[in-house]
Amino acid sequence: MMIAAILIAAAILTLAIVIASKGCDLEVEEVIEQQRLSEMDSIRREARRHVLMNNLSIWTK
């Protein structure tokens, strides 16, 4: 009886750990996605700045 209780407790603990780790994986994926979007925004801003600078240099010649 005691062994059965220990096995059930271990199964519940294992399930809780698996659920918690899935939640952590999702959070990590969200952070990675946010970083990727931030990098893409930085690249877009830099490209836009270069286009504006090129246009400015064309108009000032």
C-alpha positions as CSV (number, residue, x, y, z in Angstrom):
1,M,0.0,0.0,0.0
2,M,2.8,2.4,0.9
3,I,4.7,1.6,-2.4
4,A,1.5,2.3,-4.4
5,A,1.2,5.7,-2.7
6,I,4.8,6.5,-3.4
7,L,4.4,5.5,-7.1
8,I,1.3,7.7,-7.4
9,A,3.1,10.6,-5.8
10,A,6.0,10.2,-8.1
11,A,3.7,10.0,-11.1
12,I,2.0,13.2,-10.1
13,L,5.3,15.0,-9.5
14,T,6.6,13.8,-12.9
15,L,3.4,15.1,-14.5
16,A,3.8,18.5,-12.8
17,I,7.4,18.7,-13.9
18,V,6.5,17.9,-17.5
19,I,3.7,20.5,-17.5
20,A,6.0,23.1,-15.9
21,S,8.7,22.5,-18.5
22,K,6.3,22.8,-21.4
23,G,5.3,26.2,-20.0
24,C,8.9,27.2,-19.7
25,D,9.5,26.1,-23.3
26,L,6.7,28.3,-24.5
27,E,8.0,31.3,-22.6
28,V,11.5,30.7,-24.1
29,E,10.0,30.5,-27.6
30,E,8.1,33.7,-27.0
31,V,11.3,35.5,-25.9
32,I,13.1,34.2,-28.9
33,E,10.3,35.4,-31.2
34,Q,10.3,38.8,-29.6
35,Q,14.1,39.1,-30.1
36,R,13.7,38.1,-33.7
37,L,11.0,40.7,-34.3
38,S,13.1,43.3,-32.6
39,E,16.1,42.5,-34.8
40,M,13.9,42.6,-37.9
41,D,12.6,46.1,-36.8
42,S,16.2,47.3,-36.3
43,I,17.1,46.1,-39.7
44,R,14.1,47.8,-41.3
45,R,14.9,51.1,-39.5
46,E,18.5,50.9,-40.6
47,A,17.5,50.2,-44.2
48,R,14.9,53.1,-44.1
49,R,17.7,55.4,-42.7
50,H,20.0,54.4,-45.6
51,V,17.3,55.1,-48.2
52,L,16.6,58.5,-46.6
53,M,20.3,59.4,-46.5
54,N,20.7,58.3,-50.2
55,N,17.6,60.3,-51.2
56,L,19.0,63.3,-49.3
57,S,22.4,63.1,-51.0
58,I,20.7,62.8,-54.4
59,W,18.6,65.9,-53.8
60,T,21.5,68.0,-52.3
61,K,23.8,67.4,-55.3
